[in-house]
Amino acid sequence: LEQLSRDSYRLLDERSVQGLDVQTSHDVLTTEKNRDSYNVDSIIKDGCFLPKAKIEKTLERLEAKKNIILQGPPGTGKTWLAKRLTFALIGQRDDSKIRAVQFHPNLSYEDFIRGWRPSGEGKLTLVDGPFMEMIKTAIDDPESKYVIVIEEINRGNPAQVFGEMLTLLEADKRSPNEALELSYRKTAGERIYIPSNLYVVGTMNIADRSLALVDLALRRRFAFIDLEPTLGKVWRDWVRDKNGIDSEFLDNIEQRISALNDEITKDPSLGAQFQIGHSYVTPAVGMDITDAKEWFVEVVETEIGPLLDEYWFDDLEKSRKAQKRLTEGLQVYAS
């Protein structure tokens, strides 16, 4: 028993050294809790306002293409949906088979794939990044599906970060026969391939002017799924049931947000990619909202308003008028 206990702790330590974070190790100890079965209906039950057919189609594209990017305006639930799509792909809530990373301007190939890092002895050693770690994990467990979720995939330089992995991402190159040498090899003749059971789900904010354009080579290897602001009956029913806000008040909010989005879409300097997403007006489940009008006014003042100021930075008066139209004349309904 004493030896078994020591081996168990050693296993957790090894997983930590290999780059699996504390959350993953914790999930190993809470397997039954995290591995409930999960499917498209589960996504809808969790609060997805998209039509079931679109969710199914997105999941089909992920299965076939191996790599997808969810793109859309801010507040359209890209991150939220990305994680739930991975659960549905895997077939259960299993965080141990998912790795989430976020791209940023300073991220490099050496950070994401493999590079030299200082060791404790004052020397440099080759260290695998999160993508290589997931590749090895997926190869060691070919019967399971693994997913790496990349937040804000266009916030860095994807072509530079992926390097030769860009070629290996293609669905028809997911085999040992297509293996390539990496820029940094740990052993002579080492060749790497991406297994067919490793999937990539990226998210991309198409409204941020500071982000780099995605090059054509990357676009060809990903299926792009457009997400739009999704208000309507499903959204109204969800917020009413989960937060106790009157349906008439929610209908009023929907009309005002939709009118604002129409104005944004028609603006030559903006366009549909700058619309306001439904997440801005979807409170957290169980959030106690005693005054619906006060809640919405606060959302406009602290979230939507600053975003509009950024959109119309050269015409702040236009932004102020748009904000005023969102809140002016709101009637108070019982919440």
Short mmCIF file of the C-alpha atoms (twelve columns), coordinates in Angstrom:
data_MODEL
# 
_entry.id   MODEL 
# 
loop_
_atom_site.group_PDB 
_atom_site.id 
_atom_site.type_symbol 
_atom_site.label_atom_id 
_atom_site.label_alt_id 
_atom_site.label_comp_id 
_atom_site.label_asym_id 
_atom_site.label_seq_id 
_atom_site.Cartn_x 
_atom_site.Cartn_y 
_atom_site.Cartn_z 
_atom_site.pdbx_PDB_model_num 
ATOM 1   C CA . LEU A 1   0.000   0.000  0.000   1 
ATOM 2   C CA . GLU A 2   2.830   2.349  0.851   1 
ATOM 3   C CA . GLN A 3   4.483   1.650  -2.519  1 
ATOM 4   C CA . LEU A 4   1.132   2.158  -4.329  1 
ATOM 5   C CA . SER A 5   0.684   5.520  -2.625  1 
ATOM 6   C CA . ARG A 6   4.191   6.621  -3.637  1 
ATOM 7   C CA . ASP A 7   3.523   5.541  -7.259  1 
ATOM 8   C CA . SER A 8   0.267   7.517  -7.346  1 
ATOM 9   C CA . TYR A 9   1.960   10.701 -6.212  1 
ATOM 10  C CA . ARG A 10  4.805   10.088 -8.661  1 
ATOM 11  C CA . LEU A 11  2.288   9.793  -11.514 1 
ATOM 12  C CA . LEU A 12  0.743   13.151 -10.655 1 
ATOM 13  C CA . ASP A 13  4.187   14.737 -10.390 1 
ATOM 14  C CA . GLU A 14  5.163   13.383 -13.813 1 
ATOM 15  C CA . ARG A 15  1.991   14.755 -15.383 1 
ATOM 16  C CA . SER A 16  2.768   18.138 -13.887 1 
ATOM 17  C CA . VAL A 17  6.320   18.091 -15.234 1 
ATOM 18  C CA . GLN A 18  5.001   17.221 -18.698 1 
ATOM 19  C CA . GLY A 19  3.045   20.463 -18.767 1 
ATOM 20  C CA . LEU A 20  -0.373  19.367 -17.522 1 
ATOM 21  C CA . ASP A 21  -1.635  22.112 -15.263 1 
ATOM 22  C CA . VAL A 22  -3.068  21.833 -11.760 1 
ATOM 23  C CA . GLN A 23  -6.631  21.788 -13.117 1 
ATOM 24  C CA . THR A 24  -5.873  18.689 -15.197 1 
ATOM 25  C CA . SER A 25  -4.344  16.872 -12.240 1 
ATOM 26  C CA . HIS A 26  -7.358  17.824 -10.153 1 
ATOM 27  C CA . ASP A 27  -9.674  16.391 -12.816 1 
ATOM 28  C CA . VAL A 28  -7.864  13.056 -12.590 1 
ATOM 29  C CA . LEU A 29  -9.093  12.874 -8.994  1 
ATOM 30  C CA . THR A 30  -12.667 13.888 -9.861  1 
ATOM 31  C CA . THR A 31  -13.250 11.669 -12.872 1 
ATOM 32  C CA . GLU A 32  -16.821 10.665 -12.171 1 
ATOM 33  C CA . LYS A 33  -17.952 14.230 -11.546 1 
ATOM 34  C CA . ASN A 34  -16.485 15.622 -14.779 1 
ATOM 35  C CA . ARG A 35  -17.285 12.836 -17.224 1 
ATOM 36  C CA . ASP A 36  -21.067 12.994 -17.640 1 
ATOM 37  C CA . SER A 37  -22.170 12.210 -21.195 1 
ATOM 38  C CA . TYR A 38  -22.462 15.282 -23.404 1 
ATOM 39  C CA . ASN A 39  -24.005 15.937 -26.840 1 
ATOM 40  C CA . VAL A 40  -25.660 18.638 -28.961 1 
ATOM 41  C CA . ASP A 41  -28.758 18.629 -26.759 1 
ATOM 42  C CA . SER A 42  -26.489 19.246 -23.766 1 
ATOM 43  C CA . ILE A 43  -25.092 22.374 -25.462 1 
ATOM 44  C CA . ILE A 44  -28.621 23.710 -25.932 1 
ATOM 45  C CA . LYS A 45  -29.546 22.826 -22.359 1 
ATOM 46  C CA . ASP A 46  -26.500 24.774 -21.141 1 
ATOM 47  C CA . GLY A 47  -27.857 27.928 -22.769 1 
ATOM 48  C CA . CYS A 48  -26.859 27.996 -26.439 1 
ATOM 49  C CA . PHE A 49  -29.259 30.135 -28.487 1 
ATOM 50  C CA . LEU A 50  -28.146 28.823 -31.893 1 
ATOM 51  C CA . PRO A 51  -30.462 26.551 -33.894 1 
ATOM 52  C CA . LYS A 52  -29.775 22.884 -33.274 1 
ATOM 53  C CA . ALA A 53  -29.051 22.365 -36.982 1 
ATOM 54  C CA . LYS A 54  -26.201 24.891 -36.916 1 
ATOM 55  C CA . ILE A 55  -24.627 23.294 -33.835 1 
ATOM 56  C CA . GLU A 56  -24.802 19.885 -35.500 1 
ATOM 57  C CA . LYS A 57  -23.283 21.260 -38.702 1 
ATOM 58  C CA . THR A 58  -20.447 22.901 -36.767 1 
ATOM 59  C CA . LEU A 59  -19.713 19.637 -34.993 1 
ATOM 60  C CA . GLU A 60  -19.734 17.796 -38.328 1 
ATOM 61  C CA . ARG A 61  -17.206 20.268 -39.764 1 
ATOM 62  C CA . LEU A 62  -14.964 19.776 -36.727 1 
ATOM 63  C CA . GLU A 63  -15.102 15.993 -37.153 1 
ATOM 64  C CA . ALA A 64  -14.263 16.191 -40.859 1 
ATOM 65  C CA . LYS A 65  -11.811 19.105 -41.035 1 
ATOM 66  C CA . LYS A 66  -10.138 18.481 -37.649 1 
ATOM 67  C CA . ASN A 67  -9.618  22.245 -37.250 1 
ATOM 68  C CA . ILE A 68  -12.256 24.977 -36.954 1 
ATOM 69  C CA . ILE A 69  -12.276 28.648 -35.981 1 
ATOM 70  C CA . LEU A 70  -15.311 30.284 -34.394 1 
ATOM 71  C CA . GLN A 71  -15.323 33.886 -35.564 1 
ATOM 72  C CA . GLY A 72  -17.680 36.732 -34.808 1 
ATOM 73  C CA . PRO A 73  -18.270 40.111 -33.171 1 
ATOM 74  C CA . PRO A 74  -17.554 40.600 -29.475 1 
ATOM 75  C CA . GLY A 75  -20.093 39.029 -27.146 1 
ATOM 76  C CA . THR A 76  -21.278 36.250 -29.448 1 
ATOM 77  C CA . GLY A 77  -20.188 33.430 -27.112 1 
ATOM 78  C CA . LYS A 78  -17.188 32.119 -29.050 1 
ATOM 79  C CA . THR A 79  -15.236 30.951 -26.002 1 
ATOM 80  C CA . TRP A 80  -18.350 29.572 -24.332 1 
ATOM 81  C CA . LEU A 81  -19.311 27.547 -27.387 1 
ATOM 82  C CA . ALA A 82  -15.767 26.346 -28.098 1 
ATOM 83  C CA . LYS A 83  -15.515 24.429 -24.834 1 
ATOM 84  C CA . ARG A 84  -18.966 22.889 -25.174 1 
ATOM 85  C CA . LEU A 85  -18.304 21.798 -28.734 1 
ATOM 86  C CA . THR A 86  -15.233 19.956 -27.495 1 
ATOM 87  C CA . PHE A 87  -17.292 18.201 -24.829 1 
ATOM 88  C CA . ALA A 88  -19.823 17.144 -27.486 1 
ATOM 89  C CA . LEU A 89  -17.006 15.960 -29.752 1 
ATOM 90  C CA . ILE A 90  -15.481 13.879 -26.975 1 
ATOM 91  C CA . GLY A 91  -18.944 12.703 -25.901 1 
ATOM 92  C CA . GLN A 92  -18.566 13.599 -22.246 1 
ATOM 93  C CA . ARG A 93  -17.532 16.339 -19.867 1 
ATOM 94  C CA . ASP A 94  -13.874 15.480 -19.596 1 
ATOM 95  C CA . ASP A 95  -11.531 18.413 -18.982 1 
ATOM 96  C CA . SER A 96  -8.527  16.081 -18.948 1 
ATOM 97  C CA . LYS A 97  -8.779  15.752 -22.741 1 
ATOM 98  C CA . ILE A 98  -8.877  19.502 -23.385 1 
ATOM 99  C CA . ARG A 99  -6.034  22.032 -23.300 1 
ATOM 100 C CA . ALA A 100 -6.834  25.745 -23.549 1 
ATOM 101 C CA . VAL A 101 -4.223  28.328 -24.542 1 
ATOM 102 C CA . GLN A 102 -4.397  31.947 -25.669 1 
ATOM 103 C CA . PHE A 103 -2.372  33.526 -28.442 1 
ATOM 104 C CA . HIS A 104 -0.850  36.968 -27.878 1 
ATOM 105 C CA . PRO A 105 1.529   39.210 -29.849 1 
ATOM 106 C CA . ASN A 106 4.635   37.937 -28.054 1 
ATOM 107 C CA . LEU A 107 3.858   34.227 -28.426 1 
ATOM 108 C CA . SER A 108 6.450   32.371 -30.483 1 
ATOM 109 C CA . TYR A 109 7.030   28.968 -32.051 1 
ATOM 110 C CA . GLU A 110 9.399   28.234 -29.160 1 
ATOM 111 C CA . ASP A 111 6.574   28.857 -26.667 1 
ATOM 112 C CA . PHE A 112 3.858   26.898 -28.453 1 
ATOM 113 C CA . ILE A 113 5.693   24.028 -30.178 1 
ATOM 114 C CA . ARG A 114 9.225   23.533 -28.805 1 
ATOM 115 C CA . GLY A 115 12.165  25.719 -27.852 1 
ATOM 116 C CA . TRP A 116 15.219  26.204 -25.685 1 
ATOM 117 C CA . ARG A 117 14.602  27.111 -22.048 1 
ATOM 118 C CA . PRO A 118 16.943  27.684 -19.096 1 
ATOM 119 C CA . SER A 119 17.269  24.677 -16.803 1 
ATOM 120 C CA . GLY A 120 17.962  24.629 -13.077 1 
ATOM 121 C CA . GLU A 121 21.658  23.965 -13.763 1 
ATOM 122 C CA . GLY A 122 22.157  27.179 -15.689 1 
ATOM 123 C CA . LYS A 123 22.041  25.389 -19.025 1 
ATOM 124 C CA . LEU A 124 19.575  25.449 -21.895 1 
ATOM 125 C CA . THR A 125 17.299  22.496 -22.518 1 
ATOM 126 C CA . LEU A 126 14.721  21.751 -25.199 1 
ATOM 127 C CA . VAL A 127 11.214  22.021 -23.753 1 
ATOM 128 C CA . ASP A 128 7.975   21.023 -25.453 1 
ATOM 129 C CA . GLY A 129 5.198   23.601 -25.619 1 
ATOM 130 C CA . PRO A 130 1.492   22.872 -25.079 1 
ATOM 131 C CA . PHE A 131 0.873   21.768 -28.661 1 
ATOM 132 C CA . MET A 132 3.653   19.173 -28.625 1 
ATOM 133 C CA . GLU A 133 2.436   17.958 -25.237 1 
ATOM 134 C CA . MET A 134 -1.058  17.424 -26.615 1 
ATOM 135 C CA . ILE A 135 0.343   15.649 -29.679 1 
ATOM 136 C CA . LYS A 136 2.210   13.169 -27.491 1 
ATOM 137 C CA . THR A 137 -0.784  12.650 -25.216 1 
ATOM 138 C CA . ALA A 138 -3.081  11.973 -28.186 1 
ATOM 139 C CA . ILE A 139 -0.607  9.560  -29.796 1 
ATOM 140 C CA . ASP A 140 -0.323  7.612  -26.532 1 
ATOM 141 C CA . ASP A 141 -4.117  7.274  -26.329 1 
ATOM 142 C CA . PRO A 142 -5.354  6.728  -29.925 1 
ATOM 143 C CA . GLU A 143 -8.801  5.520  -28.850 1 
ATOM 144 C CA . SER A 144 -9.699  8.886  -27.282 1 
ATOM 145 C CA . LYS A 145 -10.302 12.307 -28.802 1 
ATOM 146 C CA . TYR A 146 -8.251  15.284 -27.617 1 
ATOM 147 C CA . VAL A 147 -8.792  18.970 -28.294 1 
ATOM 148 C CA . ILE A 148 -6.616  22.049 -27.994 1 
ATOM 149 C CA . VAL A 149 -8.639  25.268 -27.776 1 
ATOM 150 C CA . ILE A 150 -6.803  28.389 -28.961 1 
ATOM 151 C CA . GLU A 151 -8.323  31.637 -27.754 1 
ATOM 152 C CA . GLU A 152 -7.838  34.708 -29.968 1 
ATOM 153 C CA . ILE A 153 -5.937  32.711 -32.553 1 
ATOM 154 C CA . ASN A 154 -5.302  35.841 -34.661 1 
ATOM 155 C CA . ARG A 155 -3.985  37.912 -31.761 1 
ATOM 156 C CA . GLY A 156 -0.507  36.584 -32.435 1 
ATOM 157 C CA . ASN A 157 1.071   35.498 -35.725 1 
ATOM 158 C CA . PRO A 158 -0.438  32.044 -36.337 1 
ATOM 159 C CA . ALA A 159 1.799   31.147 -39.289 1 
ATOM 160 C CA . GLN A 160 4.929   31.953 -37.282 1 
ATOM 161 C CA . VAL A 161 3.679   30.233 -34.117 1 
ATOM 162 C CA . PHE A 162 2.692   26.991 -35.877 1 
ATOM 163 C CA . GLY A 163 5.773   26.809 -38.124 1 
ATOM 164 C CA . GLU A 164 5.987   23.452 -39.930 1 
ATOM 165 C CA . MET A 165 2.961   22.280 -37.940 1 
ATOM 166 C CA . LEU A 166 0.883   24.347 -40.344 1 
ATOM 167 C CA . THR A 167 1.410   21.671 -42.981 1 
ATOM 168 C CA . LEU A 168 0.725   18.822 -40.566 1 
ATOM 169 C CA . LEU A 169 -2.612  20.351 -39.508 1 
ATOM 170 C CA . GLU A 170 -4.281  19.241 -42.731 1 
ATOM 171 C CA . ALA A 171 -6.756  16.419 -42.194 1 
ATOM 172 C CA . ASP A 172 -5.175  14.259 -44.923 1 
ATOM 173 C CA . LYS A 173 -1.707  14.554 -43.379 1 
ATOM 174 C CA . ARG A 174 -2.618  13.151 -39.965 1 
ATOM 175 C CA . SER A 175 -0.477  10.008 -40.153 1 
ATOM 176 C CA . PRO A 176 3.105   8.870  -39.387 1 
ATOM 177 C CA . ASN A 177 3.783   8.714  -43.141 1 
ATOM 178 C CA . GLU A 178 3.480   12.513 -43.296 1 
ATOM 179 C CA . ALA A 179 5.797   13.169 -40.324 1 
ATOM 180 C CA . LEU A 180 8.258   16.072 -40.591 1 
ATOM 181 C CA . GLU A 181 11.386  17.137 -38.756 1 
ATOM 182 C CA . LEU A 182 10.880  20.036 -36.357 1 
ATOM 183 C CA . SER A 183 13.051  23.137 -36.251 1 
ATOM 184 C CA . TYR A 184 14.364  21.841 -32.909 1 
ATOM 185 C CA . ARG A 185 14.952  18.079 -32.670 1 
ATOM 186 C CA . LYS A 186 15.478  16.208 -29.408 1 
ATOM 187 C CA . THR A 187 17.029  13.218 -31.164 1 
ATOM 188 C CA . ALA A 188 18.675  12.662 -34.520 1 
ATOM 189 C CA . GLY A 189 16.106  11.830 -37.163 1 
ATOM 190 C CA . GLU A 190 13.151  12.670 -34.943 1 
ATOM 191 C CA . ARG A 191 9.997   13.196 -37.013 1 
ATOM 192 C CA . ILE A 192 6.658   14.468 -35.746 1 
ATOM 193 C CA . TYR A 193 3.093   14.115 -37.004 1 
ATOM 194 C CA . ILE A 194 -0.266  15.282 -35.676 1 
ATOM 195 C CA . PRO A 195 -2.509  12.290 -34.906 1 
ATOM 196 C CA . SER A 196 -6.038  12.099 -36.293 1 
ATOM 197 C CA . ASN A 197 -7.529  12.109 -32.787 1 
ATOM 198 C CA . LEU A 198 -6.225  15.606 -31.982 1 
ATOM 199 C CA . TYR A 199 -8.541  18.469 -32.921 1 
ATOM 200 C CA . VAL A 200 -7.995  22.229 -32.900 1 
ATOM 201 C CA . VAL A 201 -10.741 24.742 -32.048 1 
ATOM 202 C CA . GLY A 202 -9.819  28.408 -32.363 1 
ATOM 203 C CA . THR A 203 -11.735 31.587 -31.596 1 
ATOM 204 C CA . MET A 204 -11.294 34.853 -33.440 1 
ATOM 205 C CA . ASN A 205 -12.604 38.341 -32.745 1 
ATOM 206 C CA . ILE A 206 -13.189 39.899 -36.169 1 
ATOM 207 C CA . ALA A 207 -13.898 43.384 -34.787 1 
ATOM 208 C CA . ASP A 208 -10.499 44.149 -33.256 1 
ATOM 209 C CA . ARG A 209 -8.620  46.423 -35.664 1 
ATOM 210 C CA . SER A 210 -5.309  45.719 -33.898 1 
ATOM 211 C CA . LEU A 211 -5.292  42.029 -34.789 1 
ATOM 212 C CA . ALA A 212 -3.376  40.551 -37.688 1 
ATOM 213 C CA . LEU A 213 -5.161  39.212 -40.749 1 
ATOM 214 C CA . VAL A 214 -5.143  35.441 -41.006 1 
ATOM 215 C CA . ASP A 215 -3.048  34.363 -43.988 1 
ATOM 216 C CA . LEU A 216 -4.446  32.159 -46.735 1 
ATOM 217 C CA . ALA A 217 -2.335  29.134 -45.765 1 
ATOM 218 C CA . LEU A 218 -3.943  29.047 -42.330 1 
ATOM 219 C CA . ARG A 219 -7.415  29.703 -43.722 1 
ATOM 220 C CA . ARG A 220 -7.159  26.686 -46.006 1 
ATOM 221 C CA . ARG A 221 -6.524  24.384 -43.055 1 
ATOM 222 C CA . PHE A 222 -9.437  25.567 -40.911 1 
ATOM 223 C CA . ALA A 223 -13.196 25.608 -41.339 1 
ATOM 224 C CA . PHE A 224 -14.495 29.033 -40.319 1 
ATOM 225 C CA . ILE A 225 -17.812 29.207 -38.484 1 
ATOM 226 C CA . ASP A 226 -19.526 32.598 -38.296 1 
ATOM 227 C CA . LEU A 227 -21.294 33.501 -35.056 1 
ATOM 228 C CA . GLU A 228 -23.713 36.422 -34.912 1 
ATOM 229 C CA . PRO A 229 -25.673 38.130 -32.129 1 
ATOM 230 C CA . THR A 230 -28.437 35.649 -31.327 1 
ATOM 231 C CA . LEU A 231 -31.405 37.242 -29.634 1 
ATOM 232 C CA . GLY A 232 -35.016 36.108 -30.036 1 
ATOM 233 C CA . LYS A 233 -37.477 33.885 -28.227 1 
ATOM 234 C CA . VAL A 234 -34.936 31.298 -27.091 1 
ATOM 235 C CA . TRP A 235 -32.785 34.051 -25.571 1 
ATOM 236 C CA . ARG A 236 -35.783 35.775 -23.938 1 
ATOM 237 C CA . ASP A 237 -37.094 32.535 -22.442 1 
ATOM 238 C CA . TRP A 238 -33.646 31.644 -21.077 1 
ATOM 239 C CA . VAL A 239 -33.051 34.999 -19.356 1 
ATOM 240 C CA . ARG A 240 -36.626 35.061 -18.028 1 
ATOM 241 C CA . ASP A 241 -36.354 31.563 -16.552 1 
ATOM 242 C CA . LYS A 242 -32.789 31.881 -15.214 1 
ATOM 243 C CA . ASN A 243 -32.878 35.492 -13.996 1 
ATOM 244 C CA . GLY A 244 -36.545 36.341 -13.500 1 
ATOM 245 C CA . ILE A 245 -36.633 39.283 -15.918 1 
ATOM 246 C CA . ASP A 246 -40.018 40.047 -17.460 1 
ATOM 247 C CA . SER A 247 -40.444 38.945 -21.100 1 
ATOM 248 C CA . GLU A 248 -41.823 42.334 -22.170 1 
ATOM 249 C CA . PHE A 249 -38.766 44.099 -20.819 1 
ATOM 250 C CA . LEU A 250 -36.491 41.617 -22.605 1 
ATOM 251 C CA . ASP A 251 -38.415 42.190 -25.824 1 
ATOM 252 C CA . ASN A 252 -37.770 45.921 -25.403 1 
ATOM 253 C CA . ILE A 253 -34.046 45.299 -24.900 1 
ATOM 254 C CA . GLU A 254 -33.948 43.071 -27.973 1 
ATOM 255 C CA . GLN A 255 -35.548 45.744 -30.134 1 
ATOM 256 C CA . ARG A 256 -33.074 48.371 -28.967 1 
ATOM 257 C CA . ILE A 257 -29.991 46.156 -29.396 1 
ATOM 258 C CA . SER A 258 -31.215 45.060 -32.839 1 
ATOM 259 C CA . ALA A 259 -31.732 48.691 -33.897 1 
ATOM 260 C CA . LEU A 260 -28.223 49.543 -32.696 1 
ATOM 261 C CA . ASN A 261 -26.773 46.583 -34.600 1 
ATOM 262 C CA . ASP A 262 -28.552 47.711 -37.750 1 
ATOM 263 C CA . GLU A 263 -26.962 51.148 -37.358 1 
ATOM 264 C CA . ILE A 264 -23.521 49.599 -36.799 1 
ATOM 265 C CA . THR A 265 -23.918 47.289 -39.803 1 
ATOM 266 C CA . LYS A 266 -24.859 50.151 -42.118 1 
ATOM 267 C CA . ASP A 267 -21.997 52.368 -40.933 1 
ATOM 268 C CA . PRO A 268 -19.337 52.402 -43.701 1 
ATOM 269 C CA . SER A 269 -16.533 52.642 -41.126 1 
ATOM 270 C CA . LEU A 270 -17.763 49.589 -39.190 1 
ATOM 271 C CA . GLY A 271 -19.943 46.794 -40.568 1 
ATOM 272 C CA . ALA A 272 -21.618 43.601 -39.366 1 
ATOM 273 C CA . GLN A 273 -18.441 42.357 -37.668 1 
ATOM 274 C CA . PHE A 274 -18.773 45.144 -35.088 1 
ATOM 275 C CA . GLN A 275 -22.269 44.268 -33.878 1 
ATOM 276 C CA . ILE A 276 -23.060 43.952 -30.170 1 
ATOM 277 C CA . GLY A 277 -23.321 40.302 -29.146 1 
ATOM 278 C CA . HIS A 278 -26.018 38.753 -27.010 1 
ATOM 279 C CA . SER A 279 -23.574 37.915 -24.206 1 
ATOM 280 C CA . TYR A 280 -23.633 41.554 -23.102 1 
ATOM 281 C CA . VAL A 281 -27.322 41.240 -22.209 1 
ATOM 282 C CA . THR A 282 -27.292 37.662 -20.928 1 
ATOM 283 C CA . PRO A 283 -26.759 37.674 -17.149 1 
ATOM 284 C CA . ALA A 284 -24.970 34.816 -15.453 1 
ATOM 285 C CA . VAL A 285 -27.231 31.942 -14.477 1 
ATOM 286 C CA . GLY A 286 -28.727 32.553 -11.044 1 
ATOM 287 C CA . MET A 287 -27.680 36.203 -10.935 1 
ATOM 288 C CA . ASP A 288 -30.123 37.962 -8.615  1 
ATOM 289 C CA . ILE A 289 -31.532 40.917 -10.571 1 
ATOM 290 C CA . THR A 290 -34.012 42.844 -8.442  1 
ATOM 291 C CA . ASP A 291 -34.237 45.833 -10.771 1 
ATOM 292 C CA . ALA A 292 -34.079 44.906 -14.461 1 
ATOM 293 C CA . LYS A 293 -33.883 48.507 -15.645 1 
ATOM 294 C CA . GLU A 294 -30.985 49.306 -13.323 1 
ATOM 295 C CA . TRP A 295 -29.165 46.170 -14.495 1 
ATOM 296 C CA . PHE A 296 -29.527 47.072 -18.178 1 
ATOM 297 C CA . VAL A 297 -28.515 50.705 -17.633 1 
ATOM 298 C CA . GLU A 298 -25.361 49.528 -15.843 1 
ATOM 299 C CA . VAL A 299 -24.542 47.171 -18.728 1 
ATOM 300 C CA . VAL A 300 -24.888 50.043 -21.193 1 
ATOM 301 C CA . GLU A 301 -22.833 52.457 -19.091 1 
ATOM 302 C CA . THR A 302 -19.967 50.104 -18.224 1 
ATOM 303 C CA . GLU A 303 -19.800 47.620 -21.123 1 
ATOM 304 C CA . ILE A 304 -21.668 48.589 -24.280 1 
ATOM 305 C CA . GLY A 305 -21.060 52.345 -23.935 1 
ATOM 306 C CA . PRO A 306 -17.243 52.147 -23.739 1 
ATOM 307 C CA . LEU A 307 -17.273 49.789 -26.736 1 
ATOM 308 C CA . LEU A 308 -19.334 52.264 -28.761 1 
ATOM 309 C CA . ASP A 309 -16.958 55.066 -27.736 1 
ATOM 310 C CA . GLU A 310 -14.143 52.981 -29.214 1 
ATOM 311 C CA . TYR A 311 -16.108 52.276 -32.394 1 
ATOM 312 C CA . TRP A 312 -16.957 55.927 -32.946 1 
ATOM 313 C CA . PHE A 313 -13.820 57.407 -31.399 1 
ATOM 314 C CA . ASP A 314 -13.836 60.141 -34.049 1 
ATOM 315 C CA . ASP A 315 -17.519 60.987 -33.440 1 
ATOM 316 C CA . LEU A 316 -18.248 60.585 -29.730 1 
ATOM 317 C CA . GLU A 317 -21.500 62.503 -30.083 1 
ATOM 318 C CA . LYS A 318 -22.796 59.697 -32.272 1 
ATOM 319 C CA . SER A 319 -21.822 57.210 -29.585 1 
ATOM 320 C CA . ARG A 320 -23.561 59.224 -26.865 1 
ATOM 321 C CA . LYS A 321 -26.777 59.380 -28.906 1 
ATOM 322 C CA . ALA A 322 -26.681 55.627 -29.525 1 
ATOM 323 C CA . GLN A 323 -26.226 54.960 -25.814 1 
ATOM 324 C CA . LYS A 324 -29.090 57.289 -24.968 1 
ATOM 325 C CA . ARG A 325 -31.409 55.469 -27.373 1 
ATOM 326 C CA . LEU A 326 -30.623 52.217 -25.593 1 
ATOM 327 C CA . THR A 327 -31.852 53.444 -22.204 1 
ATOM 328 C CA . GLU A 328 -34.163 56.358 -22.893 1 
ATOM 329 C CA . GLY A 329 -37.814 55.783 -21.961 1 
ATOM 330 C CA . LEU A 330 -37.291 52.292 -20.565 1 
ATOM 331 C CA . GLN A 331 -40.331 51.122 -18.640 1 
ATOM 332 C CA . VAL A 332 -39.861 49.321 -15.342 1 
ATOM 333 C CA . TYR A 333 -41.243 45.803 -15.306 1 
ATOM 334 C CA . ALA A 334 -41.453 43.390 -12.432 1 
ATOM 335 C CA . SER A 335 -38.406 41.199 -12.285 1 
# 
